[in-house]
Amino acid sequence: MSETVVFRRYAEVREALFAPELSRTFDRRSWAEGNIRDGVVSIQHGAIHRARRRIENSQFRPDRMRLYERELFPGVLDRWIDRIVVDGRADLFAMGELLSVVLAARRAGIDHDPDSRAQLEALVGYVDVFSQGSAILDARDPEAVRTRYRAAMTEFGERYVAPSRATREAAIAQLRAGTITEEELPHDILTVILLHREDAALALDDDGRIVRETATYLQGGTHTASQTLVNAIDLVWEDPAAAPALLARIATDRAFAQRAVHETLRLRPTTPKIKRHAEADLVVAGRAIPAGATVVLDAEAGNREAALFGERPDAFDPDRTIDPSVARWGLSFGAGPHQCPGRSVAGGFPAPDPGATADEEHLFGLAALMLGEIARRGVRPDPDRAPERDTRTER
């Protein structure tokens, strides 16, 4: 049985996230031997991870994010929110997934009809299965998760990745023949993977890995945004007396909506306890960690340190004063080599402080736009349907 080392303080967790000896390949049964997520960027380590992120990060450039935030996502919100609401009611998590999956699929490189609710719901169905697979270490029934994941991944590859891949390979052939420019290629993850797949440093010579890599970006761009939306509204309504004023500000002040998203992520990180595997002996924050140890980084605890986040660190307060050197979202996007590549997509640039004005280049993040549109529609808890906790994991 390997040793388990736990860090709970913000500075300690952050230091560990930068340690090159700590990898995400921490459970050989789940991540190496018959691993259902074999080879995906989020669990790679070292040279392969760096090479993969180098090409895939091109799809998260500020100019691409501005296109999403200022042109594409407003159209998605206008087209879909009021279609999803029936008789004044909607399941907020399902709404968040459907709104988010449109651009997540575009960014991943999955061709689909953005006006087809059936197609969007089918993609969301895959996302739900893939999300369970990414949280398999916390699953109550890991073997059931593996079985569903493998079946869904096979179907997703055949139904969506194969035709999308064929389109992109044809475009790449045109590029290499000199009939189109690289700028005329689709701008998405699948395209850059196929464009560079012959590079041995990427370890993408396996077709199954290409499908899983594409699925990783579809899942990551959909599920987390939905969780954050639900958590934000839940935190707003913790105090029913204060909720209407908070919603009014979220609806009319995009910078406040962004701070509300960051405060939500701080209080309820998507991965409350980040796990790492010690590939070699190392020292973090003065503590010796032996090779083979499992290291648990308690982001939730670190995000609630009073010394960093004020006298009431457990309270939901988008106006709280924070030292500029500390991110408003705390450790919730990670740090170091595995920092979430989609941070600027969901959360935008660091939010302006209360009273400050965002400059014209600022990105507020798609989660803030989604939250603002829903706040403008007077969202409130359904008195006839209480929230239901997802009990499929130990989180």
C-alpha positions in Angstrom: 0.0 0.0 0.0 1.6 3.3 -1.0 1.8 6.2 1.3 -0.7 9.0 1.0 0.4 12.6 1.6 -2.2 15.4 1.9 -1.6 19.1 1.5 -4.4 21.6 2.5 -2.8 25.0 2.6 -3.0 27.2 -0.5 0.7 27.8 -0.9 1.6 24.1 -0.4 -1.0 23.0 -2.9 0.2 25.5 -5.5 3.9 24.5 -5.0 2.9 20.8 -5.5 1.1 21.6 -8.7 4.3 22.9 -10.2 6.4 19.9 -9.0 7.6 18.0 -12.1 8.0 14.8 -10.1 4.2 14.7 -9.5 2.2 13.2 -12.3 -1.4 12.4 -12.9 -0.6 8.8 -13.6 -1.4 7.8 -10.1 -3.5 4.7 -10.3 -2.2 2.0 -12.6 -5.5 0.1 -12.7 -7.4 3.2 -13.9 -4.7 5.1 -15.8 -2.3 2.5 -17.3 -3.5 -1.1 -17.4 -6.6 -1.2 -19.6 -7.0 2.5 -19.0 -10.2 3.8 -20.5 -8.6 7.2 -21.0 -5.3 5.9 -22.3 -3.1 8.6 -23.7 -5.4 11.7 -23.3 -3.6 14.9 -22.7 -5.0 15.5 -19.2 -3.2 12.4 -17.8 0.0 12.6 -19.8 3.2 13.6 -18.1 6.5 15.2 -19.1 7.6 15.5 -22.7 4.5 14.1 -24.3 2.2 16.3 -22.3 4.3 19.4 -23.2 4.3 18.6 -26.9 0.6 17.9 -26.9 -0.3 21.1 -25.0 2.0 23.1 -27.3 -0.1 22.4 -30.4 -3.5 22.2 -28.7 -3.1 25.5 -26.8 -3.3 27.2 -30.2 -7.1 26.8 -30.0 -7.3 28.9 -26.9 -5.7 32.0 -28.2 -7.3 35.3 -27.1 -8.5 36.1 -30.7 -10.3 32.7 -30.8 -11.9 33.3 -27.4 -13.1 36.8 -28.5 -14.8 35.2 -31.5 -16.6 32.8 -29.2 -17.5 35.4 -26.6 -18.5 38.3 -28.8 -20.0 36.6 -31.8 -20.8 32.9 -31.5 -22.0 32.4 -27.9 -24.5 35.3 -27.8 -26.2 33.7 -30.8 -26.3 30.3 -29.0 -27.9 31.9 -25.9 -30.5 33.8 -28.0 -31.3 30.7 -30.0 -31.7 28.2 -27.3 -32.5 29.5 -23.8 -36.1 30.3 -24.4 -36.6 27.1 -26.3 -35.4 25.0 -23.4 -37.7 26.7 -20.9 -41.2 25.1 -20.9 -44.0 26.6 -18.9 -41.5 28.7 -17.0 -39.5 25.7 -15.9 -36.2 24.1 -16.9 -33.6 21.8 -15.5 -30.7 24.2 -15.0 -27.9 21.6 -15.3 -29.4 20.2 -18.6 -29.7 23.7 -19.9 -26.1 24.5 -19.1 -24.9 21.4 -20.9 -27.0 22.0 -24.0 -25.8 25.7 -24.2 -22.2 24.8 -23.6 -21.9 21.7 -25.9 -22.5 23.8 -29.1 -19.2 25.6 -28.9 -17.4 22.8 -27.0 -18.1 20.6 -30.1 -17.0 23.3 -32.4 -13.7 23.7 -30.5 -13.1 20.0 -30.3 -13.7 19.6 -34.0 -17.0 17.6 -34.0 -19.2 18.5 -36.9 -22.9 18.8 -35.9 -26.1 20.8 -36.6 -26.2 23.5 -34.0 -29.9 24.0 -34.6 -30.7 20.3 -33.9 -31.8 19.7 -30.4 -31.6 15.9 -30.9 -28.0 16.1 -32.0 -27.0 18.4 -29.1 -28.7 16.2 -26.6 -26.9 13.2 -28.1 -23.6 14.9 -27.7 -24.5 15.8 -24.1 -25.3 12.1 -23.5 -21.8 11.2 -24.5 -20.4 14.0 -22.3 -22.2 12.6 -19.2 -20.6 9.2 -19.8 -17.2 10.7 -20.5 -17.4 12.8 -17.3 -18.0 9.7 -15.2 -14.9 8.2 -16.8 -12.8 11.2 -15.9 -13.9 10.9 -12.3 -13.5 7.1 -12.2 -11.3 7.2 -9.1 -14.2 8.5 -7.1 -16.8 6.3 -8.8 -19.0 4.0 -6.6 -19.0 1.3 -9.3 -15.8 1.7 -11.5 -16.4 -1.4 -13.6 -19.9 -0.2 -14.6 -18.3 3.2 -15.5 -15.6 1.4 -17.7 -18.2 -0.6 -19.5 -20.4 2.4 -20.3 -17.4 4.5 -21.2 -16.0 2.0 -23.7 -19.3 1.5 -25.5 -20.0 5.3 -25.6 -16.5 6.1 -26.9 -16.8 3.5 -29.7 -20.1 4.9 -30.8 -18.9 8.5 -30.5 -15.9 7.7 -32.7 -18.0 6.0 -35.4 -20.9 8.5 -35.4 -19.1 11.8 -34.9 -15.3 11.6 -35.0 -14.9 9.5 -38.2 -17.0 11.8 -40.5 -15.4 15.0 -38.9 -12.0 13.5 -39.3 -12.6 12.7 -43.0 -13.6 16.3 -43.7 -10.4 17.6 -42.0 -8.1 15.1 -43.6 -9.4 16.2 -47.0 -8.7 19.9 -46.1 -5.2 19.0 -44.9 -4.6 17.3 -48.2 -5.6 20.5 -50.0 -3.2 22.4 -47.8 -0.3 20.1 -48.6 -1.2 20.4 -52.3 -1.1 24.2 -52.0 -4.7 24.8 -52.9 -5.7 26.4 -49.6 -3.8 28.1 -46.8 -3.4 27.0 -43.2 -5.7 29.8 -42.1 -8.5 28.2 -44.3 -8.3 25.0 -42.3 -11.0 24.4 -39.6 -9.8 26.0 -36.3 -10.3 23.1 -33.8 -8.5 20.5 -31.7 -9.1 17.6 -34.1 -7.6 19.5 -37.0 -4.4 20.4 -35.2 -4.1 16.8 -34.0 -4.4 15.4 -37.5 -2.1 18.1 -38.9 0.7 17.1 -36.5 -0.1 13.5 -35.8 3.1 12.2 -37.6 5.2 14.0 -34.9 6.3 11.1 -32.7 6.6 13.5 -29.7 2.8 13.7 -29.6 2.2 9.9 -29.3 -0.9 10.2 -31.4 -0.2 7.4 -33.8 -3.2 5.4 -32.4 -6.7 6.1 -33.8 -8.3 5.3 -30.5 -6.2 8.0 -28.8 -7.3 10.6 -31.4 -11.0 9.8 -30.6 -10.3 10.0 -26.8 -8.4 13.2 -27.2 -11.2 14.8 -29.1 -13.7 13.6 -26.5 -11.7 15.0 -23.7 -12.1 18.5 -25.1 -15.8 18.0 -25.8 -16.4 16.8 -22.2 -14.2 19.4 -20.6 -15.9 22.3 -22.4 -19.4 21.2 -21.5 -19.6 19.5 -18.1 -17.7 22.0 -16.0 -19.6 25.0 -17.3 -22.9 23.3 -16.4 -21.7 22.5 -12.9 -20.5 26.1 -12.4 -23.8 27.5 -13.6 -25.8 25.4 -11.2 -23.5 26.1 -8.3 -23.6 29.8 -9.0 -27.4 30.0 -8.9 -27.4 27.7 -5.8 -25.0 30.0 -4.0 -27.0 33.1 -5.0 -30.1 31.5 -3.5 -28.5 30.4 -0.3 -29.9 33.6 1.2 -33.3 34.1 -0.4 -33.5 37.7 1.0 -30.3 38.7 -0.7 -30.8 36.7 -4.0 -33.0 39.3 -6.0 -30.4 42.0 -5.5 -27.5 39.7 -6.5 -29.4 38.5 -9.6 -30.1 42.1 -10.6 -26.4 42.9 -10.5 -25.5 39.7 -12.4 -28.0 40.6 -15.0 -26.8 44.1 -15.6 -23.1 44.1 -14.7 -21.0 41.6 -16.6 -17.9 42.2 -14.5 -19.9 41.4 -11.4 -21.3 38.2 -13.2 -17.7 37.2 -13.9 -16.7 37.7 -10.2 -19.7 35.7 -9.2 -18.4 32.8 -11.5 -14.9 33.1 -10.0 -16.3 33.1 -6.5 -18.4 30.0 -7.3 -15.4 28.2 -8.6 -13.4 29.1 -5.5 -16.1 27.8 -3.1 -17.0 24.7 -5.2 -14.0 23.6 -7.3 -14.9 21.0 -10.0 -12.1 18.8 -8.6 -12.1 19.5 -4.8 -9.2 17.1 -4.2 -6.6 17.0 -6.9 -4.5 13.8 -6.9 -1.0 13.2 -8.1 1.5 10.3 -8.2 5.1 10.8 -7.0 7.3 9.5 -9.8 10.4 10.1 -7.7 11.4 11.2 -4.2 10.8 14.9 -3.8 10.2 17.6 -1.2 7.2 19.9 -1.2 6.8 22.7 1.3 9.6 21.1 3.4 7.8 17.7 3.5 9.6 14.7 2.1 7.5 12.6 -0.3 8.7 9.1 -1.3 8.5 7.8 -4.8 5.2 5.9 -5.4 3.2 8.0 -2.9 -0.2 9.3 -3.7 -0.4 13.1 -3.1 -3.8 14.6 -2.4 -4.0 18.4 -2.9 -7.1 19.8 -1.1 -8.0 22.7 -3.4 -11.3 23.2 -1.5 -9.5 23.8 1.8 -6.8 26.0 0.2 -9.5 28.1 -1.5 -10.9 29.0 1.9 -7.9 30.3 3.7 -8.9 33.4 5.7 -5.4 34.9 5.3 -6.0 35.0 1.5 -9.7 35.4 1.1 -10.8 37.4 4.1 -12.5 37.0 7.4 -15.5 35.1 5.9 -13.8 32.8 3.4 -16.8 30.4 3.4 -19.3 33.1 2.3 -20.3 33.8 -1.3 -19.1 37.4 -1.8 -18.2 38.4 -5.4 -17.2 41.8 -4.1 -14.6 40.5 -1.6 -11.2 42.1 -1.6 -8.3 39.8 -2.6 -4.6 40.4 -3.0 -3.8 40.9 -6.7 -1.3 38.1 -6.6 -4.0 35.6 -5.7 -6.5 34.4 -8.3 -10.2 35.0 -7.4 -10.9 31.4 -8.4 -8.2 30.1 -6.1 -6.8 26.8 -7.1 -9.8 25.7 -9.1 -8.2 25.8 -12.5 -5.1 24.1 -11.2 -1.6 25.6 -11.8 1.6 24.5 -13.4 1.8 22.3 -16.4 -1.7 20.9 -16.0 -3.5 24.2 -15.5 -6.8 23.9 -17.3 -6.3 25.0 -20.9 -9.9 26.2 -21.1 -9.6 28.6 -18.2 -10.0 31.7 -20.4 -13.0 30.1 -22.2 -15.1 29.5 -19.1 -13.7 32.1 -16.8 -12.2 34.8 -19.0 -9.3 37.0 -18.0 -8.8 37.9 -14.3 -12.0 39.8 -13.3 -11.7 43.5 -12.7 -12.0 44.5 -9.0 -15.1 46.1 -7.7 -15.2 49.7 -9.0 -12.7 49.0 -11.8 -13.6 49.1 -15.5 -12.7 46.3 -17.8 -10.8 47.4 -20.9 -12.0 46.7 -24.4 -9.8 43.6 -24.8 -11.2 42.0 -21.7 -12.7 38.5 -21.8 -15.5 37.8 -19.3 -15.8 34.1 -20.0 -18.7 32.1 -21.4 -19.9 31.1 -18.0 -20.5 34.8 -17.0 -22.4 35.4 -20.2 -24.6 32.3 -19.6 -25.1 33.3 -16.0 -26.1 36.8 -16.9 -28.7 35.7 -19.5 -30.3 33.3 -17.1 -30.3 36.0 -14.3 -32.1 38.3 -16.7 -34.9 35.8 -17.0 -35.6 35.9 -13.3 -34.2 32.4 -12.4 -35.4 31.0 -9.0 -35.6 27.6 -7.4 -38.6 25.5 -8.4 -40.8 25.1 -5.3 -42.1 21.8 -6.7 -38.8 20.2 -7.5 -36.0 20.2 -5.0 -32.4 19.9 -6.3 -31.0 16.4 -6.5 -27.4 15.5 -5.7 -25.5 13.3 -8.1 -24.6 10.2 -6.0 -22.6 8.3 -8.7 -19.3 9.4 -7.2 -17.8 9.8 -3.7 -17.1 13.5 -4.3 
